[in-house]
Every structure is written in C-alpha cells, then in structure tokens.
Amino acid sequence: MEVLVDTSVWSLALRKKTLTGEEKNIVSELKELILEKRVIIIGP
C-alpha cells in the first residue's frame, strides 16, 4: 500500500531538531516507509 505523507510529518522530520519520544516514533515510521518505497508525493 502506498502512503501519502502529510506536510506536517515532512516538516517534523526535516526541520525540527529536538524530538519527543512520540515524534521520534513518527520520524522512524516515515524513514521505514521511504526505505520500503511506499511513500508517494503529489505535485503542486
């Protein structure tokens, strides 16, 4: 299954320097989805 990732998740992963435990879990899941090539990005 492909996953469309919300902008807030990308922002969390790419901009925020200090993460809480829950935020680390979210970023970890995003990394896993990327490695599995399941993330899709839509155009503007």
mmCIF entry with sequence, helices, sheets and N, C-alpha, C, O atoms, coordinates in Angstrom:
data_MODEL
# 
_entry.id   MODEL 
# 
_entity.id                         1 
_entity.type                       polymer 
_entity.pdbx_number_of_molecules   1 
# 
_entity_poly.entity_id                      1 
_entity_poly.type                           'polypeptide(L)' 
_entity_poly.nstd_linkage                   no 
_entity_poly.nstd_monomer                   no 
_entity_poly.pdbx_seq_one_letter_code       MEVLVDTSVWSLALRKKTLTGEEKNIVSELKELILEKRVIIIGP 
_entity_poly.pdbx_seq_one_letter_code_can   MEVLVDTSVWSLALRKKTLTGEEKNIVSELKELILEKRVIIIGP 
_entity_poly.pdbx_strand_id                 A 
# 
loop_
_entity_poly_seq.entity_id 
_entity_poly_seq.num 
_entity_poly_seq.mon_id 
_entity_poly_seq.hetero 
1 1  MET n 
1 2  GLU n 
1 3  VAL n 
1 4  LEU n 
1 5  VAL n 
1 6  ASP n 
1 7  THR n 
1 8  SER n 
1 9  VAL n 
1 10 TRP n 
1 11 SER n 
1 12 LEU n 
1 13 ALA n 
1 14 LEU n 
1 15 ARG n 
1 16 LYS n 
1 17 LYS n 
1 18 THR n 
1 19 LEU n 
1 20 THR n 
1 21 GLY n 
1 22 GLU n 
1 23 GLU n 
1 24 LYS n 
1 25 ASN n 
1 26 ILE n 
1 27 VAL n 
1 28 SER n 
1 29 GLU n 
1 30 LEU n 
1 31 LYS n 
1 32 GLU n 
1 33 LEU n 
1 34 ILE n 
1 35 LEU n 
1 36 GLU n 
1 37 LYS n 
1 38 ARG n 
1 39 VAL n 
1 40 ILE n 
1 41 ILE n 
1 42 ILE n 
1 43 GLY n 
1 44 PRO n 
# 
_struct_asym.id          A 
_struct_asym.entity_id   1 
# 
loop_
_struct_conf.conf_type_id 
_struct_conf.id 
_struct_conf.pdbx_PDB_helix_id 
_struct_conf.beg_label_comp_id 
_struct_conf.beg_label_asym_id 
_struct_conf.beg_label_seq_id 
_struct_conf.pdbx_beg_PDB_ins_code 
_struct_conf.end_label_comp_id 
_struct_conf.end_label_asym_id 
_struct_conf.end_label_seq_id 
_struct_conf.pdbx_end_PDB_ins_code 
_struct_conf.beg_auth_comp_id 
_struct_conf.beg_auth_asym_id 
_struct_conf.beg_auth_seq_id 
_struct_conf.end_auth_comp_id 
_struct_conf.end_auth_asym_id 
_struct_conf.end_auth_seq_id 
_struct_conf.pdbx_PDB_helix_class 
_struct_conf.details 
_struct_conf.pdbx_PDB_helix_length 
HELX_P HELX_P1 AA1 THR A 7  ? ARG A 15 ? THR A 7  ARG A 15 1 ? 9  
HELX_P HELX_P2 AA2 GLY A 21 ? LEU A 35 ? GLY A 21 LEU A 35 1 ? 15 
# 
_struct_conf_type.id          HELX_P 
_struct_conf_type.criteria    ? 
_struct_conf_type.reference   ? 
# 
_struct_sheet.id               AA1 
_struct_sheet.type             ? 
_struct_sheet.number_strands   2 
_struct_sheet.details          ? 
# 
_struct_sheet_order.sheet_id     AA1 
_struct_sheet_order.range_id_1   1 
_struct_sheet_order.range_id_2   2 
_struct_sheet_order.offset       ? 
_struct_sheet_order.sense        parallel 
# 
loop_
_struct_sheet_range.sheet_id 
_struct_sheet_range.id 
_struct_sheet_range.beg_label_comp_id 
_struct_sheet_range.beg_label_asym_id 
_struct_sheet_range.beg_label_seq_id 
_struct_sheet_range.pdbx_beg_PDB_ins_code 
_struct_sheet_range.end_label_comp_id 
_struct_sheet_range.end_label_asym_id 
_struct_sheet_range.end_label_seq_id 
_struct_sheet_range.pdbx_end_PDB_ins_code 
_struct_sheet_range.beg_auth_comp_id 
_struct_sheet_range.beg_auth_asym_id 
_struct_sheet_range.beg_auth_seq_id 
_struct_sheet_range.end_auth_comp_id 
_struct_sheet_range.end_auth_asym_id 
_struct_sheet_range.end_auth_seq_id 
AA1 1 VAL A 3  ? LEU A 4  ? VAL A 3  LEU A 4  
AA1 2 VAL A 39 ? ILE A 40 ? VAL A 39 ILE A 40 
# 
loop_
_atom_site.group_PDB 
_atom_site.id 
_atom_site.type_symbol 
_atom_site.label_atom_id 
_atom_site.label_alt_id 
_atom_site.label_comp_id 
_atom_site.label_asym_id 
_atom_site.label_entity_id 
_atom_site.label_seq_id 
_atom_site.pdbx_PDB_ins_code 
_atom_site.Cartn_x 
_atom_site.Cartn_y 
_atom_site.Cartn_z 
_atom_site.occupancy 
_atom_site.B_iso_or_equiv 
_atom_site.pdbx_formal_charge 
_atom_site.auth_seq_id 
_atom_site.auth_comp_id 
_atom_site.auth_asym_id 
_atom_site.auth_atom_id 
_atom_site.pdbx_PDB_model_num 
ATOM 1   N N  . MET A 1 1  ? 0.834  -1.161 0.000  1.00 0.00 ? 1  MET A N  1 
ATOM 2   C CA . MET A 1 1  ? 0.000  0.000  0.000  1.00 0.00 ? 1  MET A CA 1 
ATOM 3   C C  . MET A 1 1  ? 0.892  1.241  0.000  1.00 0.00 ? 1  MET A C  1 
ATOM 4   O O  . MET A 1 1  ? 1.868  1.309  0.747  1.00 0.00 ? 1  MET A O  1 
ATOM 5   N N  . GLU A 1 2  ? 0.555  2.220  -0.838 1.00 0.00 ? 2  GLU A N  1 
ATOM 6   C CA . GLU A 1 2  ? 1.289  3.485  -0.866 1.00 0.00 ? 2  GLU A CA 1 
ATOM 7   C C  . GLU A 1 2  ? 0.696  4.445  0.164  1.00 0.00 ? 2  GLU A C  1 
ATOM 8   O O  . GLU A 1 2  ? -0.483 4.362  0.505  1.00 0.00 ? 2  GLU A O  1 
ATOM 9   N N  . VAL A 1 3  ? 1.538  5.356  0.652  1.00 0.00 ? 3  VAL A N  1 
ATOM 10  C CA . VAL A 1 3  ? 1.123  6.276  1.700  1.00 0.00 ? 3  VAL A CA 1 
ATOM 11  C C  . VAL A 1 3  ? 1.433  7.702  1.265  1.00 0.00 ? 3  VAL A C  1 
ATOM 12  O O  . VAL A 1 3  ? 2.554  8.010  0.860  1.00 0.00 ? 3  VAL A O  1 
ATOM 13  N N  . LEU A 1 4  ? 0.424  8.570  1.353  1.00 0.00 ? 4  LEU A N  1 
ATOM 14  C CA . LEU A 1 4  ? 0.607  9.993  1.099  1.00 0.00 ? 4  LEU A CA 1 
ATOM 15  C C  . LEU A 1 4  ? 0.897  10.654 2.441  1.00 0.00 ? 4  LEU A C  1 
ATOM 16  O O  . LEU A 1 4  ? 0.043  10.669 3.327  1.00 0.00 ? 4  LEU A O  1 
ATOM 17  N N  . VAL A 1 5  ? 2.096  11.197 2.589  1.00 0.00 ? 5  VAL A N  1 
ATOM 18  C CA . VAL A 1 5  ? 2.543  11.753 3.867  1.00 0.00 ? 5  VAL A CA 1 
ATOM 19  C C  . VAL A 1 5  ? 2.145  13.228 3.954  1.00 0.00 ? 5  VAL A C  1 
ATOM 20  O O  . VAL A 1 5  ? 2.390  14.002 3.028  1.00 0.00 ? 5  VAL A O  1 
ATOM 21  N N  . ASP A 1 6  ? 1.533  13.602 5.069  1.00 0.00 ? 6  ASP A N  1 
ATOM 22  C CA . ASP A 1 6  ? 1.098  14.976 5.301  1.00 0.00 ? 6  ASP A CA 1 
ATOM 23  C C  . ASP A 1 6  ? 2.297  15.907 5.465  1.00 0.00 ? 6  ASP A C  1 
ATOM 24  O O  . ASP A 1 6  ? 3.363  15.498 5.924  1.00 0.00 ? 6  ASP A O  1 
ATOM 25  N N  . THR A 1 7  ? 2.097  17.156 5.083  1.00 0.00 ? 7  THR A N  1 
ATOM 26  C CA . THR A 1 7  ? 3.158  18.167 5.177  1.00 0.00 ? 7  THR A CA 1 
ATOM 27  C C  . THR A 1 7  ? 3.708  18.302 6.593  1.00 0.00 ? 7  THR A C  1 
ATOM 28  O O  . THR A 1 7  ? 4.906  18.517 6.780  1.00 0.00 ? 7  THR A O  1 
ATOM 29  N N  . SER A 1 8  ? 2.839  18.176 7.582  1.00 0.00 ? 8  SER A N  1 
ATOM 30  C CA . SER A 1 8  ? 3.294  18.324 8.971  1.00 0.00 ? 8  SER A CA 1 
ATOM 31  C C  . SER A 1 8  ? 4.304  17.249 9.357  1.00 0.00 ? 8  SER A C  1 
ATOM 32  O O  . SER A 1 8  ? 5.194  17.498 10.171 1.00 0.00 ? 8  SER A O  1 
ATOM 33  N N  . VAL A 1 9  ? 4.175  16.064 8.782  1.00 0.00 ? 9  VAL A N  1 
ATOM 34  C CA . VAL A 1 9  ? 5.123  14.972 9.071  1.00 0.00 ? 9  VAL A CA 1 
ATOM 35  C C  . VAL A 1 9  ? 6.470  15.262 8.416  1.00 0.00 ? 9  VAL A C  1 
ATOM 36  O O  . VAL A 1 9  ? 7.519  15.069 9.030  1.00 0.00 ? 9  VAL A O  1 
ATOM 37  N N  . TRP A 1 10 ? 6.437  15.730 7.156  1.00 0.00 ? 10 TRP A N  1 
ATOM 38  C CA . TRP A 1 10 ? 7.688  16.096 6.481  1.00 0.00 ? 10 TRP A CA 1 
ATOM 39  C C  . TRP A 1 10 ? 8.402  17.206 7.258  1.00 0.00 ? 10 TRP A C  1 
ATOM 40  O O  . TRP A 1 10 ? 9.615  17.149 7.460  1.00 0.00 ? 10 TRP A O  1 
ATOM 41  N N  . SER A 1 11 ? 7.641  18.211 7.689  1.00 0.00 ? 11 SER A N  1 
ATOM 42  C CA . SER A 1 11 ? 8.216  19.322 8.437  1.00 0.00 ? 11 SER A CA 1 
ATOM 43  C C  . SER A 1 11 ? 8.859  18.840 9.732  1.00 0.00 ? 11 SER A C  1 
ATOM 44  O O  . SER A 1 11 ? 9.957  19.268 10.089 1.00 0.00 ? 11 SER A O  1 
ATOM 45  N N  . LEU A 1 12 ? 8.173  17.958 10.420 1.00 0.00 ? 12 LEU A N  1 
ATOM 46  C CA . LEU A 1 12 ? 8.709  17.385 11.658 1.00 0.00 ? 12 LEU A CA 1 
ATOM 47  C C  . LEU A 1 12 ? 10.022 16.671 11.390 1.00 0.00 ? 12 LEU A C  1 
ATOM 48  O O  . LEU A 1 12 ? 10.995 16.850 12.123 1.00 0.00 ? 12 LEU A O  1 
ATOM 49  N N  . ALA A 1 13 ? 10.050 15.872 10.351 1.00 0.00 ? 13 ALA A N  1 
ATOM 50  C CA . ALA A 1 13 ? 11.234 15.066 10.051 1.00 0.00 ? 13 ALA A CA 1 
ATOM 51  C C  . ALA A 1 13 ? 12.406 15.897 9.543  1.00 0.00 ? 13 ALA A C  1 
ATOM 52  O O  . ALA A 1 13 ? 13.560 15.584 9.834  1.00 0.00 ? 13 ALA A O  1 
ATOM 53  N N  . LEU A 1 14 ? 12.117 16.952 8.786  1.00 0.00 ? 14 LEU A N  1 
ATOM 54  C CA . LEU A 1 14 ? 13.183 17.685 8.116  1.00 0.00 ? 14 LEU A CA 1 
ATOM 55  C C  . LEU A 1 14 ? 13.613 18.973 8.814  1.00 0.00 ? 14 LEU A C  1 
ATOM 56  O O  . LEU A 1 14 ? 14.699 19.484 8.541  1.00 0.00 ? 14 LEU A O  1 
ATOM 57  N N  . ARG A 1 15 ? 12.795 19.497 9.695  1.00 0.00 ? 15 ARG A N  1 
ATOM 58  C CA . ARG A 1 15 ? 13.115 20.800 10.284 1.00 0.00 ? 15 ARG A CA 1 
ATOM 59  C C  . ARG A 1 15 ? 13.372 20.791 11.780 1.00 0.00 ? 15 ARG A C  1 
ATOM 60  O O  . ARG A 1 15 ? 14.261 21.493 12.263 1.00 0.00 ? 15 ARG A O  1 
ATOM 61  N N  . LYS A 1 16 ? 12.609 20.011 12.508 1.00 0.00 ? 16 LYS A N  1 
ATOM 62  C CA . LYS A 1 16 ? 12.703 20.064 13.961 1.00 0.00 ? 16 LYS A CA 1 
ATOM 63  C C  . LYS A 1 16 ? 13.971 19.367 14.439 1.00 0.00 ? 16 LYS A C  1 
ATOM 64  O O  . LYS A 1 16 ? 14.262 18.244 14.026 1.00 0.00 ? 16 LYS A O  1 
ATOM 65  N N  . LYS A 1 17 ? 14.710 20.023 15.296 1.00 0.00 ? 17 LYS A N  1 
ATOM 66  C CA . LYS A 1 17 ? 15.990 19.487 15.777 1.00 0.00 ? 17 LYS A CA 1 
ATOM 67  C C  . LYS A 1 17 ? 15.828 18.566 16.984 1.00 0.00 ? 17 LYS A C  1 
ATOM 68  O O  . LYS A 1 17 ? 16.455 17.509 17.046 1.00 0.00 ? 17 LYS A O  1 
ATOM 69  N N  . THR A 1 18 ? 14.995 18.960 17.938 1.00 0.00 ? 18 THR A N  1 
ATOM 70  C CA . THR A 1 18 ? 14.800 18.172 19.144 1.00 0.00 ? 18 THR A CA 1 
ATOM 71  C C  . THR A 1 18 ? 13.425 17.517 19.085 1.00 0.00 ? 18 THR A C  1 
ATOM 72  O O  . THR A 1 18 ? 12.409 18.196 18.939 1.00 0.00 ? 18 THR A O  1 
ATOM 73  N N  . LEU A 1 19 ? 13.403 16.193 19.199 1.00 0.00 ? 19 LEU A N  1 
ATOM 74  C CA . LEU A 1 19 ? 12.156 15.450 19.073 1.00 0.00 ? 19 LEU A CA 1 
ATOM 75  C C  . LEU A 1 19 ? 11.777 14.782 20.383 1.00 0.00 ? 19 LEU A C  1 
ATOM 76  O O  . LEU A 1 19 ? 12.638 14.325 21.135 1.00 0.00 ? 19 LEU A O  1 
ATOM 77  N N  . THR A 1 20 ? 10.468 14.732 20.648 1.00 0.00 ? 20 THR A N  1 
ATOM 78  C CA . THR A 1 20 ? 9.973  13.977 21.798 1.00 0.00 ? 20 THR A CA 1 
ATOM 79  C C  . THR A 1 20 ? 9.969  12.498 21.417 1.00 0.00 ? 20 THR A C  1 
ATOM 80  O O  . THR A 1 20 ? 10.235 12.152 20.266 1.00 0.00 ? 20 THR A O  1 
ATOM 81  N N  . GLY A 1 21 ? 9.674  11.645 22.361 1.00 0.00 ? 21 GLY A N  1 
ATOM 82  C CA . GLY A 1 21 ? 9.621  10.213 22.089 1.00 0.00 ? 21 GLY A CA 1 
ATOM 83  C C  . GLY A 1 21 ? 8.606  9.869  21.013 1.00 0.00 ? 21 GLY A C  1 
ATOM 84  O O  . GLY A 1 21 ? 8.893  9.076  20.117 1.00 0.00 ? 21 GLY A O  1 
ATOM 85  N N  . GLU A 1 22 ? 7.416  10.463 21.096 1.00 0.00 ? 22 GLU A N  1 
ATOM 86  C CA . GLU A 1 22 ? 6.376  10.201 20.107 1.00 0.00 ? 22 GLU A CA 1 
ATOM 87  C C  . GLU A 1 22 ? 6.798  10.709 18.725 1.00 0.00 ? 22 GLU A C  1 
ATOM 88  O O  . GLU A 1 22 ? 6.550  10.045 17.719 1.00 0.00 ? 22 GLU A O  1 
ATOM 89  N N  . GLU A 1 23 ? 7.427  11.873 18.673 1.00 0.00 ? 23 GLU A N  1 
ATOM 90  C CA . GLU A 1 23 ? 7.886  12.425 17.401 1.00 0.00 ? 23 GLU A CA 1 
ATOM 91  C C  . GLU A 1 23 ? 8.975  11.542 16.787 1.00 0.00 ? 23 GLU A C  1 
ATOM 92  O O  . GLU A 1 23 ? 9.014  11.365 15.570 1.00 0.00 ? 23 GLU A O  1 
ATOM 93  N N  . LYS A 1 24 ? 9.849  10.994 17.613 1.00 0.00 ? 24 LYS A N  1 
ATOM 94  C CA . LYS A 1 24 ? 10.879 10.074 17.116 1.00 0.00 ? 24 LYS A CA 1 
ATOM 95  C C  . LYS A 1 24 ? 10.246 8.849  16.479 1.00 0.00 ? 24 LYS A C  1 
ATOM 96  O O  . LYS A 1 24 ? 10.726 8.358  15.458 1.00 0.00 ? 24 LYS A O  1 
ATOM 97  N N  . ASN A 1 25 ? 9.170  8.354  17.079 1.00 0.00 ? 25 ASN A N  1 
ATOM 98  C CA . ASN A 1 25 ? 8.462  7.203  16.514 1.00 0.00 ? 25 ASN A CA 1 
ATOM 99  C C  . ASN A 1 25 ? 7.869  7.540  15.149 1.00 0.00 ? 25 ASN A C  1 
ATOM 100 O O  . ASN A 1 25 ? 7.916  6.722  14.230 1.00 0.00 ? 25 ASN A O  1 
ATOM 101 N N  . ILE A 1 26 ? 7.316  8.731  15.018 1.00 0.00 ? 26 ILE A N  1 
ATOM 102 C CA . ILE A 1 26 ? 6.725  9.165  13.748 1.00 0.00 ? 26 ILE A CA 1 
ATOM 103 C C  . ILE A 1 26 ? 7.796  9.262  12.670 1.00 0.00 ? 26 ILE A C  1 
ATOM 104 O O  . ILE A 1 26 ? 7.604  8.782  11.553 1.00 0.00 ? 26 ILE A O  1 
ATOM 105 N N  . VAL A 1 27 ? 8.917  9.880  13.002 1.00 0.00 ? 27 VAL A N  1 
ATOM 106 C CA . VAL A 1 27 ? 10.013 10.026 12.044 1.00 0.00 ? 27 VAL A CA 1 
ATOM 107 C C  . VAL A 1 27 ? 10.585 8.661  11.677 1.00 0.00 ? 27 VAL A C  1 
ATOM 108 O O  . VAL A 1 27 ? 10.936 8.432  10.519 1.00 0.00 ? 27 VAL A O  1 
ATOM 109 N N  . SER A 1 28 ? 10.681 7.767  12.631 1.00 0.00 ? 28 SER A N  1 
ATOM 110 C CA . SER A 1 28 ? 11.164 6.412  12.367 1.00 0.00 ? 28 SER A CA 1 
ATOM 111 C C  . SER A 1 28 ? 10.239 5.688  11.391 1.00 0.00 ? 28 SER A C  1 
ATOM 112 O O  . SER A 1 28 ? 10.707 5.006  10.479 1.00 0.00 ? 28 SER A O  1 
ATOM 113 N N  . GLU A 1 29 ? 8.949  5.834  11.577 1.00 0.00 ? 29 GLU A N  1 
ATOM 114 C CA . GLU A 1 29 ? 7.974  5.207  10.675 1.00 0.00 ? 29 GLU A CA 1 
ATOM 115 C C  . GLU A 1 29 ? 8.091  5.802  9.277  1.00 0.00 ? 29 GLU A C  1 
ATOM 116 O O  . GLU A 1 29 ? 7.994  5.077  8.287  1.00 0.00 ? 29 GLU A O  1 
ATOM 117 N N  . LEU A 1 30 ? 8.298  7.112  9.185  1.00 0.00 ? 30 LEU A N  1 
ATOM 118 C CA . LEU A 1 30 ? 8.480  7.761  7.884  1.00 0.00 ? 30 LEU A CA 1 
ATOM 119 C C  . LEU A 1 30 ? 9.716  7.201  7.186  1.00 0.00 ? 30 LEU A C  1 
ATOM 120 O O  . LEU A 1 30 ? 9.674  6.898  5.993  1.00 0.00 ? 30 LEU A O  1 
ATOM 121 N N  . LYS A 1 31 ? 10.804 7.065  7.919  1.00 0.00 ? 31 LYS A N  1 
ATOM 122 C CA . LYS A 1 31 ? 12.028 6.502  7.339  1.00 0.00 ? 31 LYS A CA 1 
ATOM 123 C C  . LYS A 1 31 ? 11.791 5.095  6.808  1.00 0.00 ? 31 LYS A C  1 
ATOM 124 O O  . LYS A 1 31 ? 12.270 4.740  5.731  1.00 0.00 ? 31 LYS A O  1 
ATOM 125 N N  . GLU A 1 32 ? 11.054 4.302  7.564  1.00 0.00 ? 32 GLU A N  1 
ATOM 126 C CA . GLU A 1 32 ? 10.753 2.936  7.147  1.00 0.00 ? 32 GLU A CA 1 
ATOM 127 C C  . GLU A 1 32 ? 9.918  2.932  5.865  1.00 0.00 ? 32 GLU A C  1 
ATOM 128 O O  . GLU A 1 32 ? 10.173 2.144  4.954  1.00 0.00 ? 32 GLU A O  1 
ATOM 129 N N  . LEU A 1 33 ? 8.927  3.810  5.799  1.00 0.00 ? 33 LEU A N  1 
ATOM 130 C CA . LEU A 1 33 ? 8.092  3.910  4.596  1.00 0.00 ? 33 LEU A CA 1 
ATOM 131 C C  . LEU A 1 33 ? 8.919  4.324  3.382  1.00 0.00 ? 33 LEU A C  1 
ATOM 132 O O  . LEU A 1 33 ? 8.710  3.817  2.280  1.00 0.00 ? 33 LEU A O  1 
ATOM 133 N N  . ILE A 1 34 ? 9.856  5.245  3.589  1.00 0.00 ? 34 ILE A N  1 
ATOM 134 C CA . ILE A 1 34 ? 10.715 5.696  2.491  1.00 0.00 ? 34 ILE A CA 1 
ATOM 135 C C  . ILE A 1 34 ? 11.590 4.549  2.008  1.00 0.00 ? 34 ILE A C  1 
ATOM 136 O O  . ILE A 1 34 ? 11.698 4.318  0.804  1.00 0.00 ? 34 ILE A O  1 
ATOM 137 N N  . LEU A 1 35 ? 12.214 3.832  2.931  1.00 0.00 ? 35 LEU A N  1 
ATOM 138 C CA . LEU A 1 35 ? 13.083 2.715  2.559  1.00 0.00 ? 35 LEU A CA 1 
ATOM 139 C C  . LEU A 1 35 ? 12.324 1.617  1.825  1.00 0.00 ? 35 LEU A C  1 
ATOM 140 O O  . LEU A 1 35 ? 12.879 0.942  0.958  1.00 0.00 ? 35 LEU A O  1 
ATOM 141 N N  . GLU A 1 36 ? 11.061 1.443  2.175  1.00 0.00 ? 36 GLU A N  1 
ATOM 142 C CA . GLU A 1 36 ? 10.220 0.445  1.518  1.00 0.00 ? 36 GLU A CA 1 
ATOM 143 C C  . GLU A 1 36 ? 9.618  0.969  0.212  1.00 0.00 ? 36 GLU A C  1 
ATOM 144 O O  . GLU A 1 36 ? 8.892  0.252  -0.476 1.00 0.00 ? 36 GLU A O  1 
ATOM 145 N N  . LYS A 1 37 ? 9.927  2.224  -0.122 1.00 0.00 ? 37 LYS A N  1 
ATOM 146 C CA . LYS A 1 37 ? 9.425  2.882  -1.343 1.00 0.00 ? 37 LYS A CA 1 
ATOM 147 C C  . LYS A 1 37 ? 7.901  2.879  -1.400 1.00 0.00 ? 37 LYS A C  1 
ATOM 148 O O  . LYS A 1 37 ? 7.298  2.625  -2.442 1.00 0.00 ? 37 LYS A O  1 
ATOM 149 N N  . ARG A 1 38 ? 7.293  3.170  -0.239 1.00 0.00 ? 38 ARG A N  1 
ATOM 150 C CA . ARG A 1 38 ? 5.842  3.196  -0.155 1.00 0.00 ? 38 ARG A CA 1 
ATOM 151 C C  . ARG A 1 38 ? 5.289  4.609  -0.080 1.00 0.00 ? 38 ARG A C  1 
ATOM 152 O O  . ARG A 1 38 ? 4.075  4.802  -0.155 1.00 0.00 ? 38 ARG A O  1 
ATOM 153 N N  . VAL A 1 39 ? 6.167  5.603  0.069  1.00 0.00 ? 39 VAL A N  1 
ATOM 154 C CA . VAL A 1 39 ? 5.724  6.996  0.168  1.00 0.00 ? 39 VAL A CA 1 
ATOM 155 C C  . VAL A 1 39 ? 5.497  7.547  -1.236 1.00 0.00 ? 39 VAL A C  1 
ATOM 156 O O  . VAL A 1 39 ? 6.301  7.333  -2.143 1.00 0.00 ? 39 VAL A O  1 
ATOM 157 N N  . ILE A 1 40 ? 4.386  8.261  -1.393 1.00 0.00 ? 40 ILE A N  1 
ATOM 158 C CA . ILE A 1 40 ? 4.141  8.955  -2.665 1.00 0.00 ? 40 ILE A CA 1 
ATOM 159 C C  . ILE A 1 40 ? 4.072  10.452 -2.391 1.00 0.00 ? 40 ILE A C  1 
ATOM 160 O O  . ILE A 1 40 ? 3.688  10.882 -1.303 1.00 0.00 ? 40 ILE A O  1 
ATOM 161 N N  . ILE A 1 41 ? 4.445  11.226 -3.384 1.00 0.00 ? 41 ILE A N  1 
ATOM 162 C CA . ILE A 1 41 ? 4.419  12.683 -3.295 1.00 0.00 ? 41 ILE A CA 1 
ATOM 163 C C  . ILE A 1 41 ? 3.585  13.197 -4.461 1.00 0.00 ? 41 ILE A C  1 
ATOM 164 O O  . ILE A 1 41 ? 3.798  12.802 -5.607 1.00 0.00 ? 41 ILE A O  1 
ATOM 165 N N  . ILE A 1 42 ? 2.639  14.076 -4.166 1.00 0.00 ? 42 ILE A N  1 
ATOM 166 C CA . ILE A 1 42 ? 1.832  14.652 -5.235 1.00 0.00 ? 42 ILE A CA 1 
ATOM 167 C C  . ILE A 1 42 ? 2.436  15.978 -5.678 1.00 0.00 ? 42 ILE A C  1 
ATOM 168 O O  . ILE A 1 42 ? 3.172  16.614 -4.923 1.00 0.00 ? 42 ILE A O  1 
ATOM 169 N N  . GLY A 1 43 ? 2.134  16.381 -6.866 1.00 0.00 ? 43 GLY A N  1 
ATOM 170 C CA . GLY A 1 43 ? 2.628  17.646 -7.383 1.00 0.00 ? 43 GLY A CA 1 
ATOM 171 C C  . GLY A 1 43 ? 1.895  18.820 -6.762 1.00 0.00 ? 43 GLY A C  1 
ATOM 172 O O  . GLY A 1 43 ? 0.926  18.636 -6.026 1.00 0.00 ? 43 GLY A O  1 
ATOM 173 N N  . PRO A 1 44 ? 2.356  20.025 -7.059 1.00 0.00 ? 44 PRO A N  1 
ATOM 174 C CA . PRO A 1 44 ? 1.719  21.227 -6.501 1.00 0.00 ? 44 PRO A CA 1 
ATOM 175 C C  . PRO A 1 44 ? 0.307  21.427 -7.036 1.00 0.00 ? 44 PRO A C  1 
ATOM 176 O O  . PRO A 1 44 ? -0.364 22.390 -6.666 1.00 0.00 ? 44 PRO A O  1 
# 
